[in-house]
Every structure is written in structure tokens, then in C-alpha cells.
């Protein structure tokens, strides 16, 4: 097999992540200053009624959990109900279209994620909206890396060992992913391309059957979210080789990142953020951003995010805009070069 050129993420993603991890207190003060300085009158009138929060997933999904976790303190701070409106389907584009067509008055928001505003723009070329121009990013809320796990019967104990094993067994390194066109699928494609190994992506409709086959030795490896595998790794039923973030996760502190382990520049994240329709007044965006950052500083919110393997990622609307653009660029390239299509 001819080696493929490694995929290198843009520097914008790393810069956006760095900006997003600045002090919650500092950013809160900046956002408050912005909100108060732009239009005191707009803030005095907002909000006067309930706020609808679109969620591009069904009840109980991780995105829904984050939406409800954020909705409660946001409602308390704004003095109006935050009503969750679940709109699953089509990679988040159903909710995305509704957001894009909503009035830019701050009364319709969306809990955007890595699928709806990272992967979907490259998978669905005929979306009825522009995933960048038709939104007003408010804040990146939380990020969560995935983890590369293998069956412990495999002799590999490090990423280097696994790559050496895969190269000595061309076509035998089956790597499971959950869902065609999912973040898990694209993470595997990026891994295959950058590692330059002859590995086969085995797509499942969900994570659970993939994990079952991995533990049974039917597939060699999987890239999956940390909460689904943490107990299995700690019990020795799976072996974690590397995580997919830019830095080590506190949930698996002894496990290196893929970049540390040899795949320089590799990074994929599950992420959650908040957005409004394009042209929403800056005063309203600033007010919501400030209240979101206050919520993310709360111990109870941070503890609940930790149960999902996620870390708060408080930041400015500007940093979140750069982040979204980088995610779309990265995954669109992977989709294009890998020939991935949705059925």
C-alpha cells in the first residue's frame, strides 16, 4: 500500500484551545465589561420571556445532559426559564437549520457540538445554512478527548508496539468505530492516515456492540469516549494506549496522548458549545457568555462534567469562532480525502 501523507491539524485549533483555557474569572470579567459597554439598554430588556435551547440529540444523550446541566444555572442567572427542545437527526442539521432561521434576539440558542458544527458541514454539502456565517458563537463549554484501547491479549503495551504489530500484520488491525461519519469514525480515519498503517475501519451502529467485540477479540482496537471505557481499563478488560487530546486527561493521567506517543499534531475531541443565530446583538451574546462562564466555575457543574469525562473550556465568543472554523476545516479535509459518504 502506498503511504498516505500525514494529516496535520491547523494551528488555529491549538490556538483556540489555548484561548479557551484562560482563567474563568478573567474571562468572566472581560465578558461582563463587553456586555455592559455595548448596550446597557439592550441588557435591561433581556430576557423578558423564556429562552429555547435547541439540542441536536435525544434525551439522555451526552449533548442533552450538558444542555440540562447548563440550562438550570443559566435560567437562575437570567431569571427566565430555559426550555430544552430536543431536535435529533441528520448529524445535528435539523437543529442547526432551526437555529439559523430563528430571530437573532437571544430567545433561541443551540447546544452545538463536534458533530453538528464540526463534522456535519463536511458530510452534508447541501445544508440549507452556513455553519459559520449563520451562527453567533457564544462559548465553548466543555471538551473531552477519546481514548485508543486494545484487547489486552494483544502483545502491544505502547502505541509504538501497536503500530509495529499492525505493520507486521497488514490488513489485520481491525479498528472499530461507532457510526458511519461519526467523530469516532473520523478519529479512526485520521489515525490510519497519520500512522500510515494498513488497518481496516469496522463500522458499528453503536459503541456497545463494538466494545463487546473488542473485548471478545473480534476486532483489534477502538477509539472511543473515556466514560464508556474507564471502568473496563481499570479492571484490565481493555488496555489504554493513548488519548486523543492535546494534553493528558485527568481521568487517565498515566496514559500519554497520541501526539506524545509519536503521532505529532494528532488531536480529536468531543466538544460542546453554545451558539445563537447570526446577528444576535453583541450585548446579549456578552451577557450570556458571562453567565455561562459563571456556571462553568461552579463546583457542582464541574463535578457533573467530570462524570462524562469532560473538562470545562470557558472562553470568549471570538475564541469559539476560531475553534469551530478549525474543526470544520479539519474534518472536511478528512471526509474529502477518505471519501466518506453518509447513506
C-alpha positions in Angstrom: 0.0 0.0 0.0 1.3 3.5 -0.9 1.9 5.5 2.3 -0.5 8.4 2.6 0.7 11.8 3.7 0.0 12.5 7.4 -2.9 14.8 8.3 -1.8 17.8 10.3 -4.5 19.9 12.1 -4.3 23.7 11.6 -2.7 25.9 14.1 -6.0 27.7 14.7 -7.3 24.7 16.7 -4.4 24.7 19.1 -4.7 28.5 19.4 -8.4 28.4 20.1 -8.0 25.7 22.8 -5.2 27.7 24.4 -7.5 30.8 24.5 -10.4 28.7 25.8 -8.5 27.6 28.8 -7.7 31.0 30.2 -8.9 31.8 33.7 -12.7 31.6 34.1 -12.6 34.6 36.4 -10.6 36.7 33.9 -12.9 35.9 31.0 -16.0 36.5 33.1 -14.8 40.0 33.9 -14.0 40.7 30.3 -17.4 39.4 29.1 -19.2 41.5 31.7 -17.3 44.6 30.6 -18.2 43.9 27.0 -21.8 43.3 27.8 -22.1 46.5 29.9 -20.2 48.6 27.4 -22.0 47.7 24.3 -25.6 48.4 25.2 -27.0 48.9 28.6 -30.5 49.4 27.2 -30.5 46.0 25.4 -29.4 44.3 28.6 -32.0 46.0 30.7 -34.7 44.4 28.5 -33.2 41.0 28.1 -34.6 38.5 28.8 -38.2 39.2 29.1 -39.5 35.7 28.5 -38.4 32.1 28.3 -35.4 31.0 26.2 -35.5 28.0 23.9 -32.4 25.8 23.9 -32.2 23.6 20.8 -30.4 20.3 21.4 -29.3 18.2 18.3 -29.7 14.9 20.2 -32.4 12.9 22.0 -33.0 12.9 25.8 -30.2 11.2 27.7 -27.5 11.7 25.1 -24.3 13.4 26.3 -25.3 16.7 24.5 -28.7 16.6 26.2 -27.0 16.1 29.5 -24.8 19.1 29.0 -27.7 21.2 27.9 -29.7 20.4 31.0 -26.7 20.9 33.2 -26.1 24.3 31.7 -29.8 25.2 31.5 -30.5 25.2 35.2 -27.9 27.8 36.3 -28.4 29.8 33.2 -32.2 30.1 34.0 -31.4 31.1 37.6 -29.0 33.8 36.4 -31.2 35.2 33.7 -34.4 35.0 35.7 -36.3 33.2 32.9 -36.9 29.5 32.1 -34.6 27.8 29.7 -36.7 25.3 27.8 -34.9 22.3 26.3 -36.0 21.5 22.7 -34.6 18.2 21.5 -34.2 18.1 17.7 -32.1 15.0 16.9 -31.2 13.7 13.5 -29.2 14.3 10.3 -26.0 15.0 12.2 -27.5 17.9 14.1 -28.5 19.7 10.9 -32.2 19.7 11.8 -31.5 21.7 14.9 -28.9 23.7 13.0 -31.4 24.8 10.4 -33.9 25.9 13.0 -31.2 28.0 14.8 -30.1 29.6 11.5 -33.7 30.6 10.7 -34.5 31.9 14.2 -34.8 35.6 15.1 -31.5 36.9 16.4 -32.9 38.2 19.6 -31.4 35.8 22.2 -34.5 33.8 22.7 -33.4 30.8 20.6 -30.0 29.2 21.4 -28.4 25.9 20.5 -26.2 23.5 22.3 -23.8 22.8 19.4 -21.3 20.0 19.4 -18.5 18.4 17.4 -20.9 16.6 15.2 -23.3 19.5 14.4 -20.7 22.1 13.8 -17.5 20.1 13.2 -18.3 17.0 11.2 -21.7 17.6 9.6 -20.7 20.6 7.4 -18.3 18.3 5.5 -20.7 15.4 5.4 -23.7 17.2 4.1 -22.6 19.6 1.3 -26.1 20.8 0.7 -27.1 22.2 4.1 -29.7 24.9 3.9 -27.5 27.2 6.1 -23.8 28.0 6.6 -22.4 26.5 9.8 -20.1 29.5 10.3 -21.8 32.6 8.9 -25.3 31.7 10.2 -24.4 31.5 13.9 -23.1 33.7 16.6 -20.8 31.6 18.8 -21.2 32.3 22.5 -18.8 30.0 24.3 -17.0 26.7 24.1 -18.4 24.8 27.2 -16.6 21.6 27.6 -14.1 19.3 25.8 -13.5 15.5 26.2 -10.8 13.5 24.4 -11.3 10.0 23.3 -9.0 7.0 24.0 -7.4 4.4 21.9 -8.0 1.0 23.5 -7.0 -2.5 22.6 -7.8 -6.1 23.7 -5.3 -7.0 26.5 -4.4 -10.2 24.6 -2.6 -8.1 22.0 1.1 -8.0 22.9 1.3 -4.3 22.5 1.7 -2.2 25.6 2.5 1.1 24.0 1.4 2.9 20.8 4.8 2.2 19.2 4.3 -1.5 19.9 0.8 -1.5 18.4 1.9 0.3 15.3 4.8 -2.2 14.9 2.3 -5.1 15.3 -0.1 -3.5 12.8 2.6 -3.0 10.2 3.7 -6.6 10.6 0.1 -7.8 10.2 -1.1 -5.7 7.2 -4.9 -5.7 6.9 -5.3 -7.5 10.2 -5.5 -4.5 12.5 -9.3 -4.0 12.6 -10.2 -0.8 14.4 -13.8 -0.4 15.4 -15.8 2.9 15.3 -19.3 3.8 16.2 -21.4 5.1 13.4 -20.6 6.0 9.8 -19.5 9.6 9.6 -19.3 9.9 13.4 -16.5 11.6 15.3 -15.3 8.0 16.3 -15.2 7.1 12.6 -13.2 10.2 11.6 -10.9 9.7 14.5 -10.1 6.2 13.2 -9.6 7.6 9.6 -7.2 10.3 10.9 -5.3 7.7 12.9 -5.0 5.3 10.0 -3.7 8.1 7.7 -1.3 9.7 10.1 0.1 6.4 11.4 0.3 5.1 7.8 -0.9 1.6 8.7 -2.9 -0.8 6.6 -5.7 -1.0 9.1 -9.4 -1.6 8.4 -12.1 0.6 9.9 -15.0 -1.6 11.1 -18.1 0.5 11.5 -20.8 -0.3 14.1 -24.1 1.3 14.6 -23.3 2.0 18.2 -20.5 1.8 20.7 -21.8 -1.0 22.9 -21.6 -3.8 20.3 -18.2 -2.6 19.2 -16.9 -2.8 22.7 -18.3 -6.2 23.1 -16.5 -7.4 20.0 -13.3 -5.7 21.1 -13.3 -7.5 24.5 -14.0 -10.8 22.7 -11.1 -10.3 20.4 -13.2 -9.9 17.2 -11.5 -6.5 16.5 -8.1 -5.2 17.5 -8.7 -1.7 18.7 -11.2 1.1 19.1 -11.2 4.9 19.5 -14.0 5.8 21.9 -15.1 8.2 24.6 -13.4 7.8 28.0 -16.6 7.3 30.2 -17.5 4.2 28.2 -14.2 2.6 28.8 -12.8 3.9 32.1 -14.1 1.0 34.2 -13.0 -1.5 31.6 -9.5 -0.1 31.5 -9.2 0.0 35.3 -10.4 -3.6 35.6 -7.9 -4.8 32.9 -10.5 -5.8 30.4 -9.2 -3.3 28.0 -5.7 -1.7 27.6 -5.5 2.1 27.0 -2.6 3.1 24.7 -3.2 6.8 24.2 -5.7 9.6 24.4 -6.7 12.0 21.6 -6.4 15.4 23.2 -3.6 17.9 23.1 -2.7 17.2 26.7 -3.2 14.3 29.1 -6.6 14.0 30.6 -7.0 13.9 34.4 -9.2 10.9 34.0 -6.3 8.8 32.7 -3.3 10.7 33.8 -0.8 7.9 33.2 -1.9 7.4 29.6 0.0 9.6 27.0 -1.6 11.5 24.2 -1.3 10.2 20.7 0.9 13.2 20.0 3.2 12.4 23.0 3.3 8.7 21.9 4.5 9.6 18.4 1.7 11.0 16.2 2.7 14.6 16.3 -0.2 17.0 15.9 -3.0 14.4 16.3 -6.0 15.7 18.1 -9.7 14.9 18.1 -12.1 16.0 20.8 -15.7 15.6 21.7 -16.9 19.1 22.5 -19.9 21.1 23.4 -20.6 24.8 23.0 -23.4 27.4 23.0 -24.5 29.5 19.9 -27.1 31.9 18.9 -28.4 32.9 15.4 -26.1 35.2 13.4 -26.6 38.9 14.0 -27.6 38.4 17.7 -26.7 41.7 19.4 -23.2 41.7 21.0 -24.7 42.9 24.3 -26.8 39.8 24.5 -24.0 37.4 23.4 -21.8 39.0 26.0 -24.4 38.7 28.8 -25.0 35.0 28.1 -21.2 34.4 27.8 -20.7 35.9 31.2 -23.4 33.8 32.8 -22.2 30.6 31.1 -18.7 31.2 32.5 -20.1 31.8 35.9 -21.9 28.4 35.6 -18.8 26.6 34.5 -16.9 27.9 37.5 -19.4 26.2 39.9 -18.1 23.1 41.6 -21.3 21.1 41.1 -21.3 21.8 37.3 -17.6 20.8 37.1 -18.2 17.6 39.1 -21.1 16.6 36.8 -19.0 17.3 33.7 -16.3 15.1 35.2 -18.7 12.1 35.3 -18.8 12.5 31.5 -15.1 12.6 31.2 -15.3 16.3 30.2 -13.5 19.3 31.3 -14.8 22.9 31.3 -13.4 25.0 28.5 -14.5 28.5 29.3 -13.7 31.1 26.7 -14.7 34.1 24.6 -17.1 34.1 21.6 -14.1 35.1 19.4 -12.0 32.1 20.5 -15.0 29.8 20.0 -15.5 31.1 16.5 -11.8 30.3 15.6 -12.3 26.8 17.2 -15.4 26.0 15.1 -13.7 27.1 11.9 -10.7 24.9 12.6 -12.9 21.9 13.4 -14.9 22.2 10.2 -11.7 22.6 8.2 -10.0 19.6 9.8 -12.9 17.2 9.4 -13.9 18.4 6.0 -10.4 17.5 4.8 -10.6 14.1 6.4 -14.0 13.4 4.8 -12.9 14.6 1.4 -9.6 12.7 1.3 -11.1 9.5 2.8 -14.2 9.5 0.5 -16.6 9.2 3.4 -20.3 9.4 2.5 -23.4 9.2 4.6 -26.1 6.7 3.5 
